[in-house]
């Protein structure tokens, strides 16, 4: 067994304790007061001096005693506004839940921080650790970049791990994203339609916002059907539709909300442009008006080819044959498999060579049958040692070769 993996195994109890505390104290967005202070305390006890970065982020560096490049490792710390139903003894009871596994990510990076500190004299360069808030709302990574996470020192490469639940692969299996785009750009949007309210018995005296909004909703689906080619992958989802307050009144206004996902920046821009044109024009045809507002979002996540190839080699050495695969091995129709979920680590990937890894953390046949973002999702804690070792091995091997 690789020595780094053995050292990670010895941290099993500490990793589990950290993960369970974080899970029981889930917090969302940038409001990570308890979470951030817990992470700060753990890092300080290891001998680090954590630095504030942005609204709720923390960074530390380790190494630097030997000349070399800088490798960034990132973990997200925020949870989701979901009431937990997992049945775990350490379930969160405050109405929030780590239903996406960010508590696992944070615990693994804290474990990596300890091992890297133990091996600080051997590091050929510097490792920067990034503890990030607000991934679920696609704002945390951008906020930390705006506040200098990619400076002093600037990373030459970056990597993240995301656990996956309810996967048929054995727990502890690592999937290395194929070079290129692995996660789509995401944009949240709100469409507001303004009409003129009146009594329901006299529709001629008003402008029905619900009618106009309904035609906009249907027309937007035609973008995918009639304006995008078969090779342009995109998803446009209307998730909310609200308007009207009384059954006997013409609605004065209506509001829709949703998201778009695209794998190409040109498609992303074109889709947003057409959404606005269609909404405004259709509202006008019904004597109403419409505005389209795009809120938080993130670009495509791009995986660096050299980094992906290096990691496949490193992690096969670390974990052994059959435990580390490239997503290119799961090709369908000549295309590597890629998920539809977006990830705001994409902002980092637009700035420095980056790579996303997926870590299988629960097989349905062993009771881990619910997917991410489900109130009953559970994760296999046995993979915490694997993720910790992968973080450390990836950074140290890459720095030693570069």
N, C-alpha and C positions, 0 to 999 in steps of 0.2 A: 504494500500500500504506500502511496506517495506520502512523504513526511508532512506536507501541508495538510493533506486530508486527515491524517492521524491527529494532528494538532486541532483541527476543526472538530473532530469527533470528541476530543477531550472537553470541548466547550459546550457540549450538548445541553447540560443543565442550565448554564448561563443563557444560552440562546433561547431556550424554552421559557425561562423566567421573563426575559425581556419581551419576547413576543406576547406572552399572556398578559403582561402588564399593559403593553401598548394596546392590545385588543380590547381589554376591559375598559380602557379610558379613551375610546375612539372620539376623535374630533374632526371637524370638516373645514374645508377651504383654508383660509389663512388664520382661522381662530384656533390655533394649536398650542394654547398656553401650557397645558399640562404636558402634552407630548414633547414639545420643544425643550421644556425644562428637564424632563426625564432624560432625553437624548444628551442634552448639555451635561448633565450630572454624570452620566455614564462615561462620556468622552473625557471629562475633566479627571475622573477617577483613574483613567488609563494614562494620564500624563499629557493630554492634549490641552490646547487653549482654543476653544471653539470661537469662531468669528461669526457675528450676525451678518446675514446677507439678505437684504430686501425685507419684506413684511414679516416673514416668519421662518426664513431659511437659516441653516447653519453650515459652515464649512470648516474643515481642518485639513492640514497637510502633514504628511509623514515622509521621512526620507530626507533627501537633499544633502546627505553627507558625502555622496559621490556625485560627480557631474552626470547629467543625463537629461532626458526629456521628462515631460509631465503627463501622467495618465489619470483621467478623472473617472471615479466610480460614483454612481448616483443611486439613491433610494428615495422614494416618495413616502411621505408620512401621513397623508390625510385619508379620511374615511368617507363614507357616504351617509346621507340623511335617510337611513333605512333602519326600521325597528328590527332588532335581531331576533331570529327564531331558530338559531342553530342548535340550541340545547346544550352547548358547551358550558362547562362549569364556570368558565371565565368570561361568559357572554357580557357584552356591554348593555347597560340598562338605561342609558341616557337618551335613547332614541336614535343614536348614530351607530354605524357598524362598519368594521373593516371587512366589507363584503368583496373587496377586490384584492385583498392580500397585501396591502401596503404595510401592515404591521409585520408581516413576514420579511418584506424587503428591508425595512428599517432594522429589524433584529439581525438579519444577515450582514448588513453593512457595519453594524456595531461589532459583530463578531470579527469581521475583516479588519476593523480598526484595531482590535486587540492583537490579532496575529501580525499585522503589519508593524505595529509598534514593537513587538517582540523581535522582528526581523529588520528593524530600521537600518541597521548598519550594512545590510546586504542589498538594499534597494539601489539600483543604478539610475538615480534620478529622483523624482518626486511623485508621490501619489496624492491626489486631492480627492477628498470625500465630500460629496454634496448631499445634504439632507434637505429635501425639498417639500414645501407645502403645496396645496391647491392644484394637484395634478388633475383631479376629477373635474375641475372647472376650466382646465387648460390655461391656467394663468400663472402657476407657480414657477415653472421653468423660465418663462419670459421675464418674470419679475426678478429672479435671481441673476439672469444675464444682464438686465438693465442695471443691476446693483453690483456688477463686477465679478461674478462667479467665474467668468472665463478670463480673468486677468490676475496677475500677481500671485502665482505664475499662470500663464496661459496654457491650458492643456493642449497636448499634441494629438491626443486621442481620448475617446470617452466610451464608456460601456454601462449598460444597465441590465438588470435581470427582472423578469416578471414571472411570478408563479402562475400556473394554470390549474384550475380545478376541473374535476369531472372529465379527465382525459384518459383515453385507453392505454396510454404509454405507462410503463412502470414508474412509480414515484422516484424522483432523483434523476430522471432522464433530462438531458439538456438538448434543446433544439436551437441551433445557431441560425439566425435569420439569413436568408440568401442575400447576396449583394443587390443593391438597388432599393426600391421603395417596398417596405413591409407593412406599413400602417398608413392609412389614408389621412389626408388633411380633413379637418372637421371645422364646421362653422355653425354656431347657433344663430337663429334668426327669429325676428318677430315681425309680423305683418299686421299693421293696424289699418282698419277700414272705417272711414267716417261717413255716416249717412245723415239722415234727419229723422228723428223720432216723431211718431204721431199715434193717434188712436188706431187700434187694429181694424176698426170698422171703416176707416177712411184712408186706405193706403195711398190714394192719389195725393194726399197732403204731405207725404213724407218720402224719404229715400231709404229703402230697406238695406241696412248694412249686412244683414245675414245673407240675403240673396246674393249680393255682390261678392261677399267673402266665399260663399259656397262655389260660385263659378270660378273664382281665383284658385281655390284648392284643387278643383278638377283640372283646370287648365295647366297648373304647374306640373302635373303628372305627365303631360304631353311632351315636356322638355326631354325626358329620358326616352320616351317612345318615338319621337319624331325629329329631335334636333341633335341627338348624340349618336355617333357611329357605334357599331358593335364593339369596337376596340376601346371606346371611351367608357371606363367603368365609373359609375357614380350612383349614389343613393340619395334621394331627397325624401325626407320624412316629415310630415305634419303630425306632431304629437299632441298638440293642444288646440282647441277651438272653443272660444268663449264669446258670448254676446247675448244681449237681451236680458231683461229682468222681470218681465211680466208677459203672461200668455196672451193678453189682449192688447199688446202694444207692438208697433213696428220698432225694431231695434235701431237705436241711434248709432251704435258702434259695434264692432266685432274685432277680436284679436286672435290671431293664429300664431303658434310657435312651433319650431322644429329644428332639424339639423340637416346639413348636407355633408356627404363624405365623398371625396374624390382622391384619385391616385396621381393626378397630374395638375400642376399649377395653372396651366392654360385652360384646362377644362373647368377648374375651380373658378377662375375669373369669369369665364364665359357663362357659366351656370348662374353665378350671382348677378351678372348683368341682365340676363334674360328674366330672372325672377322679378327683378325690379320693373323691367319694361312691361311684362305681362300683368303684374299686379296693378300698376298704375293705369294701364290701358283698359283693363276689364272693369276696374272700379269706375273709371270715367264713362264707360259704356252704360253703366247702370246709374249714372248721375251721382256717384259717390266719389270719394278720393281715397287713396291708399299710400302708405309709406312702408318701406322695407328697411328694417334696421338689423345689421349684423353685429352680434356681440362677441363674446369670447370664442376663441377657436385656436387651431394650431395648424402648421403646415404638414407636409408629408414627412414621414420618418425615413431617412435614407441611410442604408447600411453600407459601410465602406468595404470594398472587395478585399483589399489586403488584410484588413482587420478580421474579416470573416474567415478568410483562409488560415490566418495565423491561429485564431481561436479554436478552429476545428482540430488543428494539430495539438495545441496545448492541452485542450480539455480531453482529448482522447488519451493522451499520456497520463493525465490526472485521474480520470475516472475509469479508464479501461475500455476495451472494444465494446461496442453496443450500448454505451451510455451517453454518447455525444454524437449528434447528427447535424448535418446542414439541412435547412429547410428545402434546399434544392433537391434533396433525396425524395421529397414528397411532391414531385412535379405532377401537375395534371394538364394535359394538352400542351406540354412544352413550357408551361408557366409554373414557377415555384409557388407553393401554397402560401397564402398570406391572409391575415385576419382582417375583419371589417372594423374592429375597434381602433380608435385613434389614441395617440399617446403623446403627451406634450414634451417628452424627451426629444421630440422632433425638432424643437427649437435649437437644442444643442447640436443635433445632427446637421443642421443647416450651417453651423459655424465651424465645427471641427470634425474630422473623421470619427465616425461613431458606429456602435453596434448594439443591437438589442438581442438578448437571449431569453428564451422561454424555458422555465423549469417546471416539469410535471410534478404536481403536488396533490395527487389524489386520484385513484382509479375508482370508477363507478362500482366495479365488482367488489371493492373493499369498503363500500359504504360512503364514498365521496361522490355522491350522485347529482349534486346541485351545482350549477355553473356560477361564475362570478356575477356579482350584483344581485344575487338571490338572497332573501332573508335567511335561508337555511343552509347557505354554502358553508362548507368546512374545508380546511386545508390540512394536509399531512405534515405534521411538525418534523417528521424524520428528515425532510429535505433541507432543514435549516443548516445542517452541517455541510451539505453539498453546496448550497448557495454561498456560504461563507468561504469555503475552499476555492470555489470558482472565482469569486471576486479577487482573492489574494493571488492565486496562480496567474490569472489573466494579467493583472497589473505587473507583477514581478517578472514574468516571462517576457512580456512585450517590452518592458523597459530594458531588460538585459540584452535583448536582441536589437534594440534601436539606440 
